[in-house]
Amino acid sequence: MSFPLHDPLKAQQTTEMNERSMSTSAESAFSGQEMSQPPSFWRARLIEIAMIASMALYYFIGNKNYHIPLLSHLPAATLLSLPFLLIFALLCWYRLPVAVALLPLTLPYYLLQKKVFSHYDFSLVEIMLWTCLFVAVAQLIVKRRAWPYWLSWSELRDRLGPVALPIAVFVAVAAFSIIIAYAHTTALRAFREEVLGPLLYLLLALLCLRTRQDVTRLLMALVSTGFIIAVAGIIQYVFFKHTLVLESDGIRRIHTVYGSANSIALLLDYTLPIAFAWLLAKVQWQQRLLALLICIPMLGALYLTQSHGAWIAIPVALLFIAAFNAPNRKTLLICGGVLLVVAVIGILVYHNRILVFFEGHTNGHISTLTKRYYLWLTALRMIHDRPWFGFGMDNWLCYYSLNNICNAHQFHYWVVSYPPHTGIDTGLREEPTLSHPHNIFLQIWVSMGIFGLLAFIAVLAVFYRLFARILTRARMLLPTQGEQVRWMTLGVGGAMLAALVQGMGDSSFLEQDLAFCFWILVLALLLLRWLTGTHWRKRGKTAWTEVDTLEVPTA
């Protein structure tokens, strides 16, 4: 048997042709050239408004979680709301990328679910996601290879790159956790809402979102979500303050559609840094003014949440973005030195107040920070007993304490009530229904085991490696396109940093809205990588000469 000889020169020429083709298609997409003739500006806005209105009407009509006159308690309300769902599906058929990019607008309402049929309730984000998936599959069946969003397996694999393997491992261990969980139904629901749904959305968006306008629409929808909740929180505080519970330390915290002010703060972690990066970008003054008008109520709502974790996380993210916007390294070093001096002086003068601040809110005689420490000890005790595969998704309460939500009876409970050799009451017995260990990494480890944790860390490593490469690539583009890529990338990177910082003391990932937010940030970088022709790995000098110095044409 003979084997064909490998020709290095021919192989290099083929590689360069493929890369040049990828960059050309990416440039076309980034410059705004749709796969078909794009609608006019106002026609596009009309389609977006019609989609939002139809889905909102379907969600509110017959939803008994909202006490809306003439909408919440109509007879046969489910049937009356169906035409609006059909209108949304019809609009999806003609503008699927628009519907997919607008999905972040549905994220905060997952706790107030709508009865779809019989006794089956689903969140708004799931209803919209599965409608978009149904439309996409129907289009694929009808058009087959002519489907405009078709990608071969190799093309999809290139879009995902090295993040594909950790995602596959993450899904596998999350699915396996259903089998080992004590409460199988709870674990299955958590898997559907926090893993399967967000990752199906990531794949659908990778197929359908192909242009700069699509990525911009996606990020603006995410920012708008934070803005809407922020405005709702301010309205609640000003006009409906009587609905806010007076907590033990004498404060009232907004919660809007959530049950907790921390949930609003965590949503702002994922949204406010993007708006801030937009504000600092070198774009038209009208855009910067709009970004400022968005940031102001979001900052106001951040204050009203009284979330100390977010008060630390958001400034860290904003400093991160501001540092990348410094005109040169000398300015960055001077500003960094001034901030360091101010911080040291502030610590020396106000050290007592700072210590009280970091103690957090108090519940009885125990501060929330102290309770978090003992929660972390509890999680480590659980991990010590089951380090490899964990206890199952959302099964923390089955093993944490004796409670009425998931009472396992025969199991030993791991809650640290009285630490050995101290005799100190940790205060955890007063809150037996704390639903997670208040640390993003411990929560994943307890839920999915060490393999799930390693997969999550691998995704973060790929994320920030790609973040750095896209910023490098942005310098090679024309100023207008390069600046847009830069602020989008900085906003996404800053948002992920804020979520991770607050995630050290809270749950910033394994909740339905936050899981979608996390994977949307990953999705945004994957799309920006493809749109700018950024390579996954640094190529040789020859390969870079023809491809990576190309300038993206203006729209």
N, C-alpha and C positions, 0 to 999 in steps of 0.2 A: 504494500500500500504506500502510495506517495502522498506527501503533504505539500500544499502550496507554500511557496516561500513568502515570508513577510517583507514587504517593501516599506522601510521606515519613512522615506520621503513621501510616498503615496499616502501612507496612513496619516502623516502630518497634514498633507494637503486636504484630505477628506475631513479631518478634525476641524481645520480652520474654516472649511466651507460650511460645516454644520454649525460652528459657533457664529460665523458671520450671518447665517440664516436666522439663528436664534436672536441675535442682536437686532437684525432688521425687523423681524416680527415684533420684538419687544419695543423697538423705537416707534413703530407704527401704533402699537397699543398705547404707549405712554404719551404720544402726541395727541391722542384722543380720537384716532380713526376707528370707529366702531366696525363691527363685522358686517353690519348693514348700515344704511344711511341713518344717522342719528336724528331724533326728533329735534325740533326747535327748542330753545330754552324754556319758553312758557308752556309748550306742549309737554315737555319732560316734567316740569313742576306740576302740571295738571294731573299727569299719570301718577306721580308720587302722592299727591293729595288724595286722589280717588282710592288708591291702595290703602292708605292709612285710614281714611274715613270708613271704607267698607269693612275692614278688619275690626276697627274699633266698634262699629255698630253691631257686628256679629258678636263680639265679646261682651258688650254691655247689655244687649237685649236678652233678658231672661237670666242674667247673672245675679243670683240672690245675695252675693257678697256685697253688692252695691245697692243702697237704698235710693234708687233713682225713680222718681214718679213716672208712671206710664211705661217704664222700660224693664224694671226688675221683676215685676210680679204679674206680667200679662199672661192670660191663659194660652197654653200651647206656645209659650215664648220661644222654645227651642226651634220649632218649625218656622215661626215668624222670622227668626234670625238667619235661617239657612240661605235665603236669597242673597244676603250680603256676603256670605262665604263663597257662593257661586260667582258673584261679581268679582271678588278678589281673585279667585282661581282663573277666571277669564282674563283679567288684567295680567296675571302671572304668565299666561300662555303667550302673550304678545311681548311682555317685557320682564322675562324671568330674572335677569341680572339686577334690575331695579328692586324687585321684591326681595331677593336674597340679600342685597346690601342694606335694606331697610329693617331687617329682622332685629338688630339691636334695640330698636325702639320698644320692643315687647318684653324686654328682660325683667324689669322690676316687679312685674305683676304676677310672678309665679306662685305666690302664696294664695292669691285670690283666684281660684280655678273656676272654670266654666263647665257645666254639665253638657257634654257633647251628645250622649245618648244614654238611655237607661240610667244606671248609677255610676257611669264612668265620667270622671272629671279630669280635665287636662288644663295645663297652664296655657296662657296666650302664646308664649314662645313655642311650645310644642305644637299647638294648632297651626301656627303659621309655618313652622318648619316642615311638618308632615304634608301640608298643602303644597308647598313649594317642591318637595320631593315627589309627590304624586304627579304634579304637572311635569316635572323634569322626566320622570319615567315614561309618562304618556307621550311626551314629545319624542323621546328616544325610540319608543316602539313604532310610532308613526313614521318618523323620518330616518331612523336607523343611522347609517353612516353620514347622511346628509344633515344630521343634527348639528347645529352650529357650534355646540360646546363639546363636541366629541374630542377625546384625547386617547391616544394609544396608551398601553400600559407603561411603555418606556417614557413617554412624555409625562404621564402622571408621576412616575417614579422620580423623574428629574425635578418636577415641581416640588415634591416633598423633600428630596435630597436625604441627607443623613438623619433628619428628624423622623423618617418613616419607621426605622427600627425601634427607637424608644416608644413611639406611639403604639406600635404593634404589641410590644411587651406590656405597656400600660393597660391596654384594652384586655389582653389575655389574663393578667393577674387580677384585674377588676372583675372580669367575668368569673374567674375561679373563686373569688371571694364570696360569690353568691352561694356556692356549694357548701363552703365551710361555715357560713354564717348561722347563728342561732335563729334569727328572724329572717327567713329566706325572702318573704314578701317585701320587707323593708329594704333588704339589700338589692333585690331586683329593681325596685322603684328607684333607688339611689343610682344604680348602674344606668338605668334608662335616662334619668334626668341629668346626671352629672358627668357621664362618660359617653354613652352611645349618642345621645342627641347632639352635644357640642361637637363631637368628632365627625358625625354625619354632616353637620353644617359646614365644618372645615372642608370636607371633601367636595361638597356641592359648590361651595364658594370658589374653590380652586378651579373647578370646571367652568363656572359661569362668569366669574369676574375677570375680565380680560383687558380693561383699559384704565387709564389714569382716573377718568371720571368715576369708574366703579369703586376704586380704592378710596377716593375722596368722599364719595357718598357713604361708604361703609364707616369711615372714621367720623364723619359728621353725624351720622345716625347714632354712633356710640356717644359722642360728646353731647348731642341733643338729649339723650336719655338722662345723663347726669344733670343737665340744665333743667329739664322738666321736673325731676324729682327735687332739685334744689329749690325751684320756685314754689313747688307744692309744699315743701317744708317751711319756707318762709311764710307762706299764706297760713299754714296750720298754726304757726307760732303767733302770728299777728292777730288773726281773726278767730281761731279756734283753740286758744290756749287752754281752755277748760278741758279739752280732750287729752292733754298731756299729763301724764302721771307725775306727781311730786315725789321724787325719789328720796331715799333716806338721808342723803347729804344736801337736800334742799334745792336741787336743780330740776328743771323740766327740760327734757330732751325730745326733739322732734323724731317722728318715726314714719309719717305718711303711710304708704302702702305696706311698709315693713312692720315687723313687731319690735324692732330694735333700732336705736339710733346708730349703732355700730354698722348696721347693714348699709345705711346711707353713706356713712364715711367710707366703707369699703368700695362702694360703687364710685364715689368721688376719686378714690385712688386710681381707678382704671380710666377715668374720664378727664379730670381736671388737668393733669399734666399735658395731655394732648392739646387742650385749649390754650394752655400757657405757652407751649412750643409754637403754636400758631401765632400767638400774640407777639412773640419775639422774632418771628420770621421776617425776612426782608421781602415782604409782599406789599401790595397796594394798601394805602392807608385805610381805605374803606374796609378791607378784610381785617386789618388789625383792630379797627374800632369795633367791628362785630365780635371779634375774639374777646376784647375787653368787656363788652356788654354781657358776654356769656360767662366770663370768669368772675365777675362781681357777685352775682347771686350764688354761684357755686362756693365762693369763699365765705359768703354770709351763712349759707347752710352748713358748711364745714364747722364754723364756730358754734352754731346752734346744736350740732350733734354732741358737743362736749366730749368727743372721742379723743382721748389723749394719744392713742396709737396713731390716729390719722393726723393729729397735730404734729407728730414727729415725722411720719412717713411722707406727707405732702411736701413740707419744706425740704426734706432730703432730695426728693425727686425734682423739685423746682431748682435747687442749687445744682443738681446734676445737669439739667437742661441749660441753665444759665452758664455753667462752666464751658459747655461746648459752644456757646454763642459768644464767648470772649473773643475779641478781635485777634489777639495773639497770645503767645505763651507768657510774655512778660506781664501783660495786663492780668492774666489769670493768676500768676504767682503773687502779684501785688494785692489783688482782691482777696485771694485765699489767705494771705498773711494778715490782712486787716480783719477779716472775719474770725481768724483764729485768736487774735488779740482781744477782739470784742467778746468772743465766747469765754475766754479765760477770765476777763474782768467780770463778766456777768456771773460766772460760776462762783467767783470769790465773794461777790457782793450779795448775791441772792441764792446762796447754796441751800439755805434752809427751805426756801420756797420751791426750789428745783426738786429737792428730795420729796417734798409733799406732792408736787406735781407728778413725779414718777411713781409715787405710791398709788395714784389713780383714785377712782371713786371708792367710797367706803360703803359697806353693807353690814350694818351692825358695828362690830368692833374690828373687823378684818377688812383690809384694803383689797381692791381687785387685783393689784399686782401680787400681793402675798398669796391670794388664792390661785393665781395663775402658776406660781411656783409649785404649789402642792398639786395642781392639776398636771403639771409636767412630770412631777415625781410619780403620780399615778399612772400616766401614760408609759413612763419608762418601766414601771413594774409590770405592766401588761406586755410590753414589748419583750421584756426579759423572758416571759413565759412562752410567747409565740412570736419569735423574731422573723420567721421565714415567710409566713403567709398571712399573718395578722388575724383579725377577728371578724372580718367581713365589713362591707361598706355600710355605713350608718348603723352599725351594731354596737357602738360605744356604750350606749345606755344599758344594753343587756348585761354588761360586765362591770360597768363603772360603779353602780350603787343600787340599792333597793328602791324601786320607783314604780309608778303606775303605768309608765309608758311601755317599757319592755322589761317585765319582771320575770327573770329566768329562774328564780327560786333556788334551784339546786346548785347553782354556781356560786363559787367564792367571788366576792366583790373586791375589786382592787383599790377602791377609793382610800386615800390617805386621810383618815380622820384625826388620828393622834400619832404624829411621827414618833418612832422608837426613841427611848431615852430622853425625850423632851417633855412629854405631858402637855404639849401645846395643842389647843383646839384649832384645827385649820379652818373651820367655818364651812367646809364643803358639805357637811351633813345638812346644813340649812338650805342648800341648793342641790338636791339629788338629781335634778333633771338638766344639768349642764350637758349640752348635747355633743360637745367635742372638747378636745384637750387644749384649745386655744393656742395652737402652734401648727402652722401649715405642714411642716415636715413630720412632726409627731403624729398628726392626724392621718396623713397618708400612710405612714408606717403601721399604725394601729389598724387601719382599714384594709390595707392591701399587702402588708409585709415589706420586706427589704427590697424585693424586686420592683415593686411599684414605686418605692421611694427612689431607687437608682434610676428608673426610667424617667421619673419626673425631673431629677437633677440633670440627666442627660439632655432633656428638652431645653432646660434653662441654659445649659452650656452651649448648645447649638444656637439658641436664640441670640445670646450676646455675642457670639462669634460672628454670626450673620449680621448683627447690628453694626459691628465695627467694619465689616467688609462693605456694607451698603453705604455707610458714611464716606468711606474711601472712594467708592465708585461715584458718589454724587459730585465729587470735586472735578470729575472728568466730563460732566455733562455741561450743556449750555447753562448760563447763570439762572434763567427762569426755572427750567426743569430741575436743575441741580438743587436750587433753594427749596423747591416744593418737596423733593425727595428727602432733603435734609431735615426739614421741620417735622415731616411725618414720621421719619425714623426716630428722631429725638423724642417726639411725643410718645411714641409707642414704647421706646426703651425706658423713658422716665415713668410711664404708667406701670410697667412691669416692676420697676424698682420700688415704687410706692407700695404696690400690692405685696411684695416680698417683705418689705420693712414692717408694715403693719401685720403681715402674716406671722411674724415672730411671736405675736401675742394675741392672735385672733385667727378665725377661719376665713382665709381670703381666696379659697379655691374650691373646696368641695361643698358648694351650694350651687343651685341651678344657675342663677344669674351670674355668679362669679366664675363658674366653670366656663360658661359661654364667653365672658369677658376675657378670660385667660387665653382661650384658644383663638379668639378674634385678634388679639395682639400678635400671636404666633402667625396667624393667617395673613395679617397685614404685612409682616416682614417677608413672608414667602412670596406674596404678590409683588411687593416692591423689588425683591431680588430678581424676579422674572422680568418685570417691566423695564428694569434698568440694565438687563443683561449681565448682572453680577454673577461671577463664577462661584461655585461652592468652594473651590480650592484655588490657591494662587497658581497661575500658570507660568510657563516659561516665558522668556522675553519675546520670543518669536510669536507665540500665540497672543500675547497682549498687544503687539504692535498693530495688527490689523483690526482687532475687535474692540479692545477696551479703551482706545483713545477716540472712538467714534463719538460724535456729538449728537444728541437727540434733537431732531428738528423741532421747530416750534409748531404749535397746533394751528 
